């Protein structure tokens, strides 16, 4: 308390002394002191108001980030911090008034407890002598209330004589006593140095009651008018109201009445300050509340999805058993595959088939999806394990195998780390799209892999440039290809083909923020409907899963137009729609490559905002393949030109052979080993396992 009295109490004491000198009344001095502290703090209140507006203005983006990355808290946190940094937003600024208020309260308590020092500016020797005498008279240690007790005893004629008889060398004791006798701590008959009693209800109970009531009213007005507070949830708003009401009531019981009076007055002024700030900086002028409500719906939908994805009691038991089984030291593992969810098996399927056919390696298949189809395969040389997110982190850290293959980037960068048990594991990345490594993936996504299976020459070049720019480890790059496109080509070539009497248009967007379905879809459909086309809108599976309300709104808007030649398709079990289309309309989705390379038919690209996973991608001197190949696979339209899509599509349909040749050349330039990518990948993995086996035997 001595530190607070010196560092905080002293300057506040001078402020209180000025107020007391002006008013000549203790109660009026506290009122003036309260107003002055609020005026001094007002620039900070303005700063907080601006910061709060910025927070709510950013909240739609924050909600969309959280909705996009449901189940991936690390990625959501990374993007959220990047957003805050970009917008120069500081989340802790809102705490500043409260943090400043605490030392002001403590300083004020010190001022009230020590009026001889702060209001009368007495000689410290006289104060010490008076306190010692008061202690002797009362027969008890007076603690922080010593100076208040001195005033009480000197103003009492029965004990005044003891103080008048004191001898303090070089000090005017009589003058000090006269000052104290003239000092009035009453305000309308209320002693501001008095402490309310918990056990004896009296007039002074009005301070705790009014303190709690003023705090409650402040919370009510903040919940209604404060730009940030009114966006909190029910528990956040009213939980805080209950806490502050209870705290303010209790606080006013344990401090002198003068401090309680300051607290009450401060709460009342804060209410008026709130309305003044909203008048000066009206949140409605800066915040798009419609976008905010839309983002809340998206976030609510993602929460429902997250709840559905949580493992059941039985699945938790399975995870516990599989975790223990996986870490069994007697179960030596040469090759481990990791899959985030069931649908990822398609990226491994062909290389696994090659490995099983051309080696005797047992594959340990680790999945984070309890419903993974891998459990239904029944192949004795594929040993599946389900491990939930809580156990996945320690399992990765204790990984003991020779080679690990996964499509999950950001090993070591986020929550999944390289093994702490085996430093010689070869980590192999299998791509799950044919796009760029520097724009289509986050910064550092591949830094901690040993080997990258590369789709085409562009990924080799990008990988080397990333290593050069960021100074990261030099990796083994395997010119591999992309088995998904190989399979699509094989499937398409095995089908019977006939020309569509009515040309079929497939609209297949991505699910990223700002995709076709969130803006361009309406002018796009307006330009295509009633033009004699058979149109299918096929949302991305993740869009369907994460944003059901948006999808339902789209369906409702166009349900009156549904017919044999116009539909919205949400069944993704078949590729028939892709194979039978004449044109695919997309934004930045990988469907463009799959469709164009499989069918040799062109695409119409709508230039929605790019899917930029790495904001620093332009440091890499390579044009992303998803940008450079757009005009070789079809035609690009700016988003505001989506209403002219019918003309662009007609141009594509009028020049099929020209685009066929362009697409074939683009595929030749951007894909390694068409038709043989699984063989190349499988052969490399077998060789990697054999190499580790030889090293193991040598050791």
C-alpha positions as CSV (number, residue, x, y, z in Angstrom):
1,X,0.0,0.0,0.0
2,X,3.0,2.3,0.7
3,X,4.1,1.9,-3.0
4,X,0.6,2.8,-4.2
5,X,0.4,5.8,-1.8
6,X,3.7,7.1,-3.1
7,X,3.5,6.4,-6.9
8,X,-0.3,6.8,-7.5
9,X,-1.7,8.4,-4.4
10,X,0.7,11.4,-4.4
11,X,-0.2,12.8,-7.8
12,X,-3.9,12.1,-7.2
13,X,-3.5,13.6,-3.8
14,X,-2.3,16.9,-5.4
15,X,-5.3,16.7,-7.7
16,X,-7.6,16.2,-4.8
17,X,-5.8,19.0,-2.9
18,X,-6.6,21.4,-5.8
19,X,-10.2,20.3,-5.8
20,X,-10.4,20.7,-2.0
21,X,-8.7,24.1,-2.2
22,X,-11.3,25.2,-4.8
23,X,-14.4,23.9,-3.2
24,X,-13.5,24.2,0.5
25,X,-15.8,21.2,1.0
26,X,-14.8,17.5,1.1
27,X,-17.9,16.2,-0.7
28,X,-17.8,18.8,-3.4
29,X,-14.0,18.1,-3.8
30,X,-14.8,14.4,-4.5
31,X,-17.4,15.4,-7.0
32,X,-15.0,17.7,-8.8
33,X,-12.2,15.1,-8.5
34,X,-14.4,12.5,-10.1
35,X,-15.4,14.8,-13.0
36,X,-11.8,15.8,-13.6
37,X,-10.6,12.2,-13.7
38,X,-13.3,11.3,-16.2
39,X,-12.3,14.4,-18.4
40,X,-8.6,13.3,-18.2
41,X,-9.6,9.7,-19.2
42,X,-12.0,10.9,-22.0
43,X,-9.3,10.7,-24.8
44,X,-8.7,7.1,-23.8
45,X,-12.5,6.5,-23.9
46,X,-12.5,7.8,-27.5
47,X,-9.6,5.5,-28.4
48,X,-11.5,2.5,-26.9
49,X,-14.7,3.5,-28.8
50,X,-12.8,3.6,-32.1
51,X,-11.2,0.3,-31.3
52,X,-14.5,-1.3,-30.3
53,X,-16.1,-0.1,-33.6
54,X,-13.2,-1.6,-35.5
55,X,-13.7,-4.9,-33.6
56,X,-17.3,-5.1,-34.5
57,X,-16.6,-4.0,-38.1
58,X,-14.1,-6.9,-38.3
59,X,-16.4,-9.4,-36.6
60,X,-18.1,-10.6,-39.9
61,X,-14.6,-11.6,-41.2
62,X,-13.8,-13.2,-37.8
63,X,-17.0,-15.1,-37.8
64,X,-16.4,-16.3,-41.4
65,X,-12.9,-17.4,-40.5
66,X,-14.2,-19.4,-37.6
67,X,-16.9,-20.9,-39.7
68,X,-14.5,-21.9,-42.5
69,X,-12.1,-23.5,-40.1
70,X,-14.5,-25.3,-37.8
71,X,-12.6,-28.0,-36.0
72,X,-9.2,-26.4,-36.8
73,X,-8.6,-23.9,-34.0
74,X,-5.0,-23.3,-34.8
75,X,-5.7,-22.3,-38.4
76,X,-8.6,-20.1,-37.3
77,X,-6.4,-18.4,-34.7
78,X,-3.6,-17.8,-37.2
79,X,-6.0,-16.2,-39.7
80,X,-7.7,-14.1,-37.0
81,X,-4.3,-12.7,-35.8
82,X,-3.3,-12.0,-39.4
83,X,-6.6,-10.1,-39.8
84,X,-6.0,-8.1,-36.6
85,X,-2.4,-7.3,-37.7
86,X,-3.6,-6.2,-41.1
87,X,-6.3,-3.9,-39.7
88,X,-4.1,-2.6,-36.8
89,X,-6.6,-3.8,-34.2
90,X,-5.5,-4.5,-30.6
91,X,-7.9,-6.7,-28.7
92,X,-6.6,-5.7,-25.3
93,X,-7.4,-2.0,-25.8
94,X,-10.9,-2.4,-24.4
95,X,-9.4,-3.4,-21.1
96,X,-7.4,-0.1,-20.7
97,X,-10.2,2.0,-18.9
98,X,-10.7,-0.8,-16.4
99,X,-6.9,-1.2,-15.9
100,X,-6.5,2.5,-15.4
101,X,-9.5,2.7,-13.1
102,X,-8.0,0.2,-10.7
103,X,-4.9,2.4,-9.8
104,X,-7.2,5.5,-9.7
105,X,-9.4,3.7,-7.1
106,X,-6.4,2.5,-5.1
107,X,-4.9,6.0,-5.3
108,X,-8.2,7.6,-4.2
109,X,-8.4,5.2,-1.3
110,X,-4.9,6.2,-0.3
111,X,-6.0,9.9,-0.5
112,X,-9.1,9.3,1.7
113,X,-7.1,7.3,4.2
114,X,-4.3,9.9,4.4
115,X,-5.9,13.3,4.4
116,X,-3.2,14.8,6.6
117,X,-0.6,14.0,3.9
118,X,-2.6,14.7,0.7
119,X,-5.1,17.4,1.7
120,X,-3.3,19.3,4.5
121,X,0.2,18.6,3.3
122,X,1.5,18.3,6.8
123,X,5.1,17.7,7.9
124,X,5.7,13.9,7.9
125,X,7.2,14.2,11.4
126,X,4.0,15.7,12.8
127,X,2.0,13.0,11.1
128,X,4.2,10.3,12.6
129,X,3.9,11.9,16.1
130,X,0.1,12.2,15.8
131,X,-0.3,8.6,14.6
132,X,1.9,7.3,17.4
133,X,-0.2,9.3,20.0
134,X,-3.4,8.0,18.5
135,X,-2.1,4.4,18.6
136,X,-1.2,4.9,22.3
137,X,-4.6,6.4,23.1
138,X,-6.6,3.6,21.4
139,X,-4.3,0.8,22.5
140,X,-4.4,-0.8,19.1
141,X,-2.6,-0.8,15.7
142,X,-4.6,1.6,13.5
143,X,-3.2,0.4,10.1
144,X,-4.3,2.3,7.0
145,X,-7.0,4.2,8.9
146,X,-4.5,5.9,11.3
147,X,-4.8,9.4,9.9
148,X,-8.6,9.3,9.9
149,X,-8.4,8.3,13.6
150,X,-6.1,11.2,14.3
151,X,-8.7,13.6,12.9
152,X,-11.4,12.0,14.9
153,X,-9.4,12.2,18.2
154,X,-8.2,15.8,17.7
155,X,-11.7,17.0,16.9
156,X,-12.8,15.3,20.2
157,X,-12.3,17.8,23.1
158,X,-11.7,14.9,25.5
159,X,-8.6,13.7,23.7
160,X,-7.4,17.0,22.1
161,X,-5.2,17.7,25.1
162,X,-3.0,14.7,24.5
163,X,-2.1,16.0,21.0
164,X,-1.6,19.6,22.2
165,X,1.0,18.5,24.7
166,X,3.2,16.8,22.0
167,X,6.6,18.3,21.3
168,X,7.9,17.8,17.7
169,X,11.3,19.6,17.2
170,X,11.1,22.3,14.5
171,X,7.4,21.7,13.8
172,X,4.3,23.8,14.5
173,X,2.1,21.4,16.4
174,X,-0.5,24.0,17.4
175,X,-0.9,25.2,13.8
176,X,-1.3,21.5,12.6
177,X,-4.0,21.0,15.3
178,X,-5.8,24.1,14.1
179,X,-5.8,22.9,10.5
180,X,-7.3,19.5,11.6
181,X,-9.9,21.2,13.7
182,X,-11.1,23.2,10.8
183,X,-11.2,20.2,8.5
184,X,-14.7,19.0,7.7
185,X,-15.1,15.5,6.3
186,X,-18.9,15.8,6.4
187,X,-21.1,16.2,3.4
188,X,-24.8,17.0,4.1
189,X,-24.2,15.5,7.5
190,X,-22.6,12.3,6.1
191,X,-19.1,11.4,7.3
192,X,-17.1,10.4,4.2
193,X,-14.4,8.9,6.4
194,X,-16.9,6.4,7.9
195,X,-17.0,2.7,6.9
196,X,-20.5,1.1,6.3
197,X,-21.0,-1.8,8.5
198,X,-22.2,-5.3,7.3
199,X,-23.9,-6.0,10.6
200,X,-25.4,-2.7,11.6
201,X,-27.8,-1.3,8.9
202,X,-27.8,2.5,9.1
203,X,-27.6,5.6,6.9
204,X,-24.3,4.5,5.4
205,X,-25.9,1.4,3.8
206,X,-27.1,3.8,1.1
207,X,-23.5,3.8,-0.4
208,X,-23.3,0.0,-1.1
209,X,-26.9,0.0,-2.3
210,X,-26.4,2.9,-4.6
211,X,-23.1,1.5,-5.7
212,X,-24.6,-1.8,-6.7
213,X,-27.6,-0.1,-8.4
214,X,-25.5,2.4,-10.3
215,X,-23.3,-0.5,-11.5
216,X,-26.4,-2.4,-12.6
217,X,-27.8,0.5,-14.5
218,X,-24.4,1.1,-16.2
219,X,-24.4,-2.5,-17.4
220,X,-28.0,-2.2,-18.6
221,X,-27.1,0.8,-20.7
222,X,-23.9,-0.8,-22.0
223,X,-25.7,-4.0,-23.0
224,X,-28.1,-1.8,-25.0
225,X,-25.8,0.9,-26.4
226,X,-22.1,-0.1,-26.1
227,X,-20.9,-1.1,-29.6
228,X,-19.0,-4.0,-28.3
229,X,-20.9,-5.1,-25.3
230,X,-24.2,-5.5,-27.1
231,X,-22.6,-8.0,-29.4
232,X,-21.8,-10.3,-26.5
233,X,-23.8,-13.4,-25.8
234,X,-26.6,-13.5,-23.1
235,X,-24.3,-15.0,-20.5
236,X,-21.5,-12.6,-21.4
237,X,-23.7,-9.5,-21.0
238,X,-25.8,-10.4,-18.0
239,X,-23.1,-12.5,-16.3
240,X,-20.9,-9.5,-16.2
241,X,-23.8,-7.3,-15.0
242,X,-24.4,-9.7,-12.1
243,X,-20.7,-9.8,-11.2
244,X,-20.2,-6.0,-11.3
245,X,-23.4,-5.4,-9.3
246,X,-22.3,-7.8,-6.6
247,X,-18.7,-6.6,-6.6
248,X,-19.7,-2.9,-6.5
249,X,-22.1,-3.6,-3.6
250,X,-19.4,-5.5,-1.7
251,X,-16.7,-3.0,-2.5
252,X,-18.6,-0.1,-1.1
253,X,-18.9,-1.9,2.2
254,X,-15.1,-2.3,2.7
255,X,-14.0,1.3,1.8
256,X,-14.8,4.7,3.3
257,X,-18.0,6.3,2.3
258,X,-16.1,8.9,0.2
259,X,-14.7,6.2,-2.0
260,X,-18.2,4.6,-2.4
261,X,-19.5,8.0,-3.4
262,X,-16.8,8.4,-6.0
263,X,-17.7,4.9,-7.4
264,X,-21.4,5.8,-7.6
265,X,-20.7,9.1,-9.3
266,X,-18.2,7.5,-11.7
267,X,-20.8,5.0,-12.8
268,X,-23.4,7.7,-13.5
269,X,-20.9,9.8,-15.5
270,X,-20.0,6.7,-17.4
271,X,-23.6,6.3,-18.6
272,X,-23.6,9.9,-20.0
273,X,-20.1,9.3,-21.5
274,X,-21.4,6.2,-23.3
275,X,-24.1,8.3,-25.1
276,X,-21.7,11.1,-25.8
277,X,-19.2,8.7,-27.5
278,X,-22.0,7.1,-29.6
279,X,-23.0,10.6,-30.7
280,X,-19.4,11.5,-31.6
281,X,-18.7,8.1,-33.3
282,X,-21.9,6.5,-34.3
283,X,-21.2,2.8,-34.8
284,X,-24.0,2.6,-37.5
285,X,-21.9,4.8,-39.8
286,X,-19.0,2.3,-39.8
287,X,-20.4,-1.2,-39.3
288,X,-22.3,-3.3,-41.8
289,X,-24.8,-4.9,-39.5
290,X,-26.4,-6.9,-42.3
291,X,-23.1,-8.6,-43.0
292,X,-22.6,-9.1,-39.3
293,X,-25.9,-10.9,-39.0
294,X,-25.1,-13.1,-42.0
295,X,-21.8,-14.0,-40.5
296,X,-23.5,-14.9,-37.2
297,X,-25.7,-17.3,-39.1
298,X,-22.7,-18.9,-40.8
299,X,-20.9,-19.2,-37.4
300,X,-24.0,-20.8,-35.9
301,X,-24.2,-23.3,-38.7
302,X,-20.5,-24.2,-38.2
303,X,-21.2,-24.7,-34.5
304,X,-23.9,-27.2,-35.3
305,X,-21.5,-28.9,-37.7
306,X,-18.8,-29.0,-35.0
307,X,-21.2,-30.5,-32.6
308,X,-22.1,-33.2,-35.1
309,X,-18.4,-34.0,-35.7
310,X,-17.7,-34.5,-32.0
311,X,-17.0,-38.2,-31.3
312,X,-19.5,-40.3,-29.4
313,X,-18.8,-42.2,-26.2
314,X,-18.2,-45.4,-28.2
315,X,-15.9,-43.6,-30.7
316,X,-13.9,-42.1,-27.8
317,X,-13.5,-45.7,-26.4
318,X,-12.4,-46.8,-29.9
319,X,-9.9,-43.9,-30.1
320,X,-8.4,-44.8,-26.7
321,X,-8.0,-48.5,-27.7
322,X,-6.6,-47.7,-31.1
323,X,-4.2,-45.1,-29.6
324,X,-2.8,-47.8,-27.2
325,X,-2.6,-50.3,-30.0
326,X,-0.8,-47.9,-32.4
327,X,1.9,-47.2,-29.8
328,X,2.5,-50.8,-28.9
329,X,6.2,-51.1,-29.2
330,X,6.1,-54.7,-30.4
331,X,4.1,-53.5,-33.4
332,X,7.0,-52.1,-35.6
333,X,5.8,-49.9,-38.4
334,X,7.6,-49.4,-41.7
335,X,4.9,-47.2,-43.4
336,X,2.2,-45.0,-41.9
337,X,-0.5,-43.1,-43.8
338,X,-2.4,-40.3,-42.1
339,X,-5.8,-39.1,-43.3
340,X,-7.8,-36.2,-41.8
341,X,-11.1,-37.7,-42.9
342,X,-12.7,-40.5,-44.9
343,X,-12.8,-38.6,-48.2
344,X,-9.0,-38.3,-48.3
345,X,-8.5,-42.0,-49.1
346,X,-9.0,-41.2,-52.7
347,X,-5.6,-39.3,-52.7
348,X,-3.8,-42.4,-51.5
349,X,-5.9,-45.2,-53.1
350,X,-3.9,-45.8,-56.2
351,X,-0.4,-45.6,-54.6
352,X,-1.5,-47.9,-51.8
353,X,-2.8,-50.4,-54.4
354,X,0.6,-50.3,-56.1
355,X,2.4,-50.8,-52.8
356,X,0.3,-53.7,-51.9
357,X,0.8,-55.4,-55.3
358,X,4.5,-54.8,-55.6
359,X,5.8,-55.3,-52.0
360,X,5.1,-57.1,-48.8
361,X,4.8,-53.9,-46.7
362,X,2.1,-53.6,-44.1
363,X,0.4,-50.2,-44.2
364,X,-0.7,-48.7,-40.9
365,X,-3.5,-46.3,-41.8
366,X,-4.2,-43.6,-39.2
367,X,-7.4,-41.5,-39.5
368,X,-9.1,-38.8,-37.5
369,X,-12.5,-39.8,-38.8
370,X,-14.3,-42.6,-36.9
371,X,-16.5,-43.1,-39.9
372,X,-13.6,-43.6,-42.3
373,X,-14.4,-46.1,-45.1
374,X,-11.0,-47.6,-44.4
375,X,-12.5,-49.7,-41.6
376,X,-14.8,-51.4,-44.2
377,X,-12.0,-52.5,-46.5
378,X,-11.0,-55.6,-44.6
379,X,-7.5,-55.9,-46.3
380,X,-5.2,-57.8,-43.9
381,X,-2.2,-55.6,-44.9
382,X,-4.0,-52.3,-44.2
383,X,-4.2,-51.9,-40.4
384,X,-6.6,-49.0,-39.6
385,X,-6.6,-46.9,-36.5
386,X,-8.9,-44.1,-35.4
387,X,-7.4,-41.5,-33.1
388,X,-9.4,-38.4,-32.0
389,X,-8.0,-34.9,-32.0
390,X,-7.1,-34.9,-28.3
391,X,-4.8,-37.9,-28.7
392,X,-3.5,-37.1,-32.2
393,X,-1.0,-34.5,-31.0
394,X,0.9,-36.7,-28.5
395,X,0.7,-39.6,-31.0
396,X,2.4,-37.6,-33.7
397,X,5.1,-36.6,-31.2
398,X,5.6,-40.2,-30.3
399,X,5.5,-41.5,-33.9
400,X,7.8,-44.5,-34.4
401,X,7.9,-45.6,-38.1
402,X,10.2,-45.4,-41.1
403,X,8.1,-43.5,-43.5
404,X,5.0,-41.4,-43.1
405,X,2.7,-40.2,-45.9
406,X,0.0,-37.6,-45.6
407,X,-1.9,-34.8,-47.4
408,X,-1.9,-32.6,-44.3
409,X,0.4,-29.6,-44.8
410,X,1.9,-27.5,-41.9
411,X,3.5,-30.4,-40.1
412,X,5.4,-28.8,-37.2
413,X,4.0,-25.4,-38.0
414,X,0.7,-26.0,-36.2
415,X,-0.4,-28.5,-33.6
416,X,0.9,-31.7,-35.4
417,X,4.6,-32.0,-34.9
418,X,7.3,-34.2,-36.2
419,X,8.2,-37.1,-34.0
420,X,10.3,-36.5,-30.9
421,X,11.1,-40.3,-30.7
422,X,12.4,-40.8,-34.2
423,X,14.4,-38.0,-35.9
424,X,15.0,-40.1,-39.1
425,X,11.4,-40.6,-40.2
426,X,10.9,-39.6,-43.8
427,X,7.8,-37.4,-44.0
428,X,6.2,-37.5,-47.5
429,X,3.6,-35.0,-48.7
430,X,1.0,-36.2,-51.2
431,X,-0.8,-33.3,-52.9
432,X,-4.6,-33.1,-52.8
433,X,-4.9,-30.6,-55.7
434,X,-2.8,-29.7,-58.8
435,X,-2.5,-26.0,-57.8
436,X,0.4,-23.9,-56.8
437,X,2.4,-24.4,-53.6
438,X,3.1,-20.7,-52.9
439,X,-0.4,-19.2,-53.3
440,X,-2.6,-22.3,-52.8
441,X,-1.0,-23.2,-49.5
442,X,-0.1,-21.3,-46.3
443,X,3.4,-19.9,-45.7
444,X,5.6,-22.7,-44.4
445,X,3.1,-25.4,-45.3
446,X,5.8,-27.8,-46.6
447,X,8.9,-26.6,-44.7
448,X,9.2,-29.6,-42.4
449,X,8.5,-32.4,-45.0
450,X,11.4,-34.4,-46.3
451,X,9.8,-35.3,-49.6
452,X,7.1,-33.7,-51.9
453,X,5.3,-35.7,-54.5
454,X,4.9,-33.1,-57.2
455,X,2.0,-32.9,-59.6
456,X,3.8,-31.0,-62.4
457,X,6.9,-28.8,-63.2
458,X,5.3,-25.8,-61.7
459,X,5.4,-27.4,-58.2
460,X,9.0,-28.3,-58.6
461,X,9.9,-24.8,-59.5
462,X,7.8,-23.3,-56.7
463,X,9.2,-25.7,-54.1
464,X,12.8,-24.7,-55.0
465,X,11.9,-21.0,-55.0
466,X,10.2,-21.3,-51.6
467,X,13.3,-23.0,-50.2
468,X,15.5,-20.2,-51.6
469,X,13.4,-17.2,-50.5
470,X,12.7,-18.5,-46.9
471,X,16.0,-20.5,-46.4
472,X,14.2,-23.7,-45.5
473,X,15.4,-27.3,-45.8
474,X,16.1,-28.7,-49.3
475,X,13.6,-31.4,-50.0
476,X,13.5,-34.4,-52.2
477,X,11.1,-33.6,-55.1
478,X,9.5,-36.5,-56.9
479,X,8.0,-35.8,-60.4
480,X,4.9,-37.8,-59.8
481,X,1.7,-36.5,-61.4
482,X,-1.9,-36.5,-60.0
483,X,-3.7,-39.8,-59.8
484,X,-7.2,-38.3,-59.4
485,X,-6.9,-36.7,-62.8
486,X,-5.5,-40.0,-64.2
487,X,-8.6,-41.8,-62.9
488,X,-11.0,-39.2,-64.2
489,X,-9.3,-39.4,-67.7
490,X,-9.6,-43.2,-67.6
491,X,-13.2,-43.2,-66.5
492,X,-14.2,-40.6,-69.1
493,X,-12.4,-42.5,-71.9
494,X,-14.2,-45.7,-70.8
495,X,-17.6,-44.1,-71.2
496,X,-19.8,-43.9,-74.3
497,X,-19.9,-40.4,-75.6
498,X,-22.6,-38.7,-77.6
499,X,-23.2,-35.0,-78.4
500,X,-25.7,-33.3,-76.2
501,X,-28.7,-32.0,-78.2
502,X,-29.1,-29.4,-75.4
503,X,-25.8,-28.1,-74.3
504,X,-25.1,-28.8,-70.6
505,X,-23.6,-26.1,-68.3
506,X,-22.3,-27.2,-64.9
507,X,-21.7,-24.4,-62.4
508,X,-19.2,-25.8,-59.9
509,X,-17.7,-23.1,-57.5
510,X,-15.3,-23.4,-54.6
511,X,-16.4,-23.0,-51.0
512,X,-14.0,-20.1,-50.1
513,X,-15.3,-16.8,-49.0
514,X,-16.6,-14.7,-51.9
515,X,-17.2,-17.8,-54.2
516,X,-19.7,-17.6,-57.1
517,X,-22.7,-18.7,-54.9
518,X,-22.1,-15.7,-52.6
519,X,-22.3,-13.0,-55.2
520,X,-22.1,-13.7,-58.9
521,X,-24.6,-16.5,-59.1
522,X,-27.6,-14.2,-59.6
523,X,-26.4,-12.2,-62.7
524,X,-24.8,-15.5,-63.9
525,X,-28.1,-17.4,-63.9
526,X,-30.0,-14.4,-65.2
527,X,-27.7,-14.5,-68.3
528,X,-28.1,-18.2,-68.8
529,X,-31.6,-19.2,-67.9
530,X,-34.1,-19.2,-70.8
531,X,-31.1,-19.4,-73.3
532,X,-31.7,-23.0,-74.2
533,X,-29.1,-24.6,-71.9
534,X,-29.4,-27.5,-69.5
535,X,-28.0,-26.0,-66.3
536,X,-26.8,-27.7,-63.1
537,X,-25.6,-25.8,-60.1
538,X,-23.3,-28.1,-58.0
539,X,-22.2,-26.4,-54.8
540,X,-18.9,-27.6,-53.2
541,X,-19.5,-30.3,-50.6
542,X,-17.9,-28.1,-47.9
543,X,-20.3,-25.3,-48.8
544,X,-23.3,-27.6,-48.4
545,X,-22.0,-28.9,-45.1
546,X,-21.0,-25.5,-43.6
547,X,-23.6,-23.1,-44.9
548,X,-26.9,-24.9,-45.2
549,X,-28.8,-21.6,-44.6
550,X,-27.2,-20.0,-47.6
551,X,-27.9,-23.0,-49.7
552,X,-31.5,-23.1,-48.6
553,X,-31.9,-19.4,-49.4
554,X,-30.5,-20.1,-52.9
555,X,-32.8,-23.1,-53.4
556,X,-35.8,-21.1,-52.2
557,X,-35.0,-18.2,-54.6
558,X,-35.0,-20.4,-57.6
559,X,-37.3,-23.3,-56.8
560,X,-40.0,-21.9,-59.0
561,X,-37.6,-22.1,-61.9
562,X,-36.5,-25.8,-61.3
563,X,-37.3,-28.0,-64.3
564,X,-35.8,-30.8,-66.5
565,X,-33.2,-28.2,-67.7
566,X,-32.4,-26.4,-64.4
567,X,-31.5,-27.9,-61.0
568,X,-29.3,-27.5,-57.9
569,X,-27.5,-30.7,-57.3
570,X,-26.2,-31.8,-53.8
571,X,-25.5,-35.5,-54.5
572,X,-21.8,-35.9,-54.9
573,X,-21.6,-39.6,-55.2
574,X,-21.2,-39.6,-59.0
575,X,-19.0,-37.8,-61.5
576,X,-21.7,-38.2,-64.2
577,X,-22.6,-34.5,-64.1
578,X,-19.0,-33.5,-64.7
579,X,-18.4,-36.0,-67.5
580,X,-21.6,-35.1,-69.4
581,X,-21.2,-31.3,-69.1
582,X,-20.2,-29.3,-72.2
583,X,-18.9,-26.3,-70.2
584,X,-18.0,-25.9,-66.5
585,X,-18.4,-22.5,-64.9
586,X,-16.2,-22.1,-61.8
587,X,-14.1,-19.6,-59.8
588,X,-10.9,-20.9,-58.2
589,X,-12.0,-24.5,-57.7
590,X,-9.8,-27.4,-58.7
591,X,-12.8,-28.8,-60.6
592,X,-11.6,-26.8,-63.6
593,X,-8.5,-28.9,-64.0
594,X,-10.4,-32.1,-63.4
595,X,-13.1,-31.3,-65.9
596,X,-10.8,-29.8,-68.6
597,X,-8.1,-32.5,-68.4
598,X,-10.6,-35.4,-68.3
599,X,-12.9,-34.2,-71.1
600,X,-10.7,-31.7,-73.0
601,X,-13.7,-29.3,-72.9
602,X,-13.2,-25.7,-71.8
603,X,-14.2,-23.8,-68.7
604,X,-15.6,-20.3,-68.0
605,X,-13.8,-18.7,-65.0
606,X,-15.4,-16.0,-62.9
607,X,-12.7,-13.9,-61.3
608,X,-14.0,-13.8,-57.7
609,X,-11.3,-12.9,-55.1
610,X,-8.3,-15.2,-55.4
611,X,-7.9,-18.1,-53.0
612,X,-4.8,-16.8,-51.4
613,X,-3.5,-19.0,-48.6
614,X,-0.1,-17.2,-48.4
615,X,-0.3,-13.4,-48.4
616,X,3.4,-13.3,-49.3
617,X,3.0,-15.5,-52.4
618,X,4.2,-12.6,-54.6
619,X,7.6,-12.9,-53.1
620,X,8.0,-16.1,-55.1
621,X,8.9,-15.3,-58.7
622,X,6.4,-17.7,-60.2
623,X,2.9,-17.1,-61.6
624,X,0.5,-19.5,-59.8
625,X,-0.7,-22.2,-62.2
626,X,-4.3,-21.5,-61.3
627,X,-3.7,-18.0,-62.7
628,X,-1.5,-18.8,-65.6
629,X,-3.6,-21.6,-67.0
630,X,-7.0,-20.0,-66.8
631,X,-6.9,-18.5,-70.3
632,X,-5.5,-21.8,-71.7
633,X,-8.4,-23.8,-70.3
634,X,-11.1,-21.4,-71.3
635,X,-12.2,-17.8,-70.8
636,X,-12.0,-15.5,-67.7
637,X,-14.6,-12.9,-66.8
638,X,-14.4,-10.4,-64.0
639,X,-17.0,-10.8,-61.4
640,X,-19.0,-7.7,-62.4
641,X,-19.2,-9.2,-65.9
642,X,-20.9,-12.4,-64.8
643,X,-24.1,-11.1,-66.5
644,X,-22.4,-11.6,-69.9
645,X,-21.6,-15.2,-69.3
646,X,-24.0,-16.3,-72.1
647,X,-21.8,-14.6,-74.7
648,X,-18.6,-16.1,-73.3
649,X,-20.1,-19.6,-73.2
650,X,-21.3,-19.3,-76.8
651,X,-17.7,-18.4,-77.8
652,X,-16.4,-21.5,-76.0
653,X,-19.0,-23.8,-77.7
654,X,-18.2,-22.3,-81.1
655,X,-14.5,-23.3,-80.9
656,X,-14.3,-26.8,-79.4
657,X,-11.3,-28.1,-81.4
658,X,-9.3,-24.9,-80.7
659,X,-9.8,-25.3,-76.9
660,X,-9.2,-29.1,-77.1
661,X,-5.7,-28.5,-78.5
662,X,-5.0,-25.7,-75.9
663,X,-6.1,-28.0,-73.0
664,X,-4.0,-30.9,-74.2
665,X,-1.0,-28.7,-74.4
666,X,-1.7,-27.2,-71.0
667,X,-2.0,-30.7,-69.5
668,X,1.2,-31.8,-71.1
669,X,3.0,-28.7,-69.6
670,X,1.5,-29.0,-66.1
671,X,1.2,-32.7,-65.3
672,X,4.0,-35.3,-64.8
673,X,3.4,-38.9,-66.0
674,X,-0.2,-38.8,-67.1
675,X,-1.8,-42.2,-66.4
676,X,1.2,-43.4,-64.4
677,X,1.4,-41.1,-61.3
678,X,0.3,-43.8,-58.8
679,X,3.0,-46.1,-60.1
680,X,5.7,-43.4,-59.7
681,X,4.5,-42.5,-56.2
682,X,4.2,-46.1,-55.1
683,X,7.6,-47.1,-56.5
684,X,9.2,-44.1,-54.7
685,X,7.5,-45.0,-51.3
686,X,8.6,-48.7,-51.6
687,X,12.2,-47.6,-52.3
688,X,12.1,-45.2,-49.3
689,X,10.8,-48.0,-47.0
690,X,13.4,-50.4,-48.3
691,X,16.2,-47.8,-47.7
692,X,15.1,-47.3,-44.1
693,X,14.9,-51.1,-43.6
694,X,18.5,-51.5,-44.8
695,X,19.6,-48.8,-42.4
696,X,17.7,-50.4,-39.6
697,X,19.4,-53.7,-40.2
698,X,22.8,-52.1,-40.4
699,X,22.2,-50.4,-37.0
